[in-house]
Amino acid sequence: MRDEKVVAILGVGNKPDEYDEDDVKWIGIMADLAWDIVSKKIAEDE
């Protein structure tokens, strides 16, 4: 979510165990990193 809009959807799966709060933390970190890369590319293209 950016500016109250959905800008991307990140899917994860195939973990043999249940997801926990640590997994949620790492997924959030990866999603933020991916968004940083995408937003920099969009800015370069503009």
Secondary structure, 3 states (H helix, E strand, C coil): CECCECCCCCCCCCCCCCCCHHHHHHHHHHHHHHHHHHHHHHHHHC
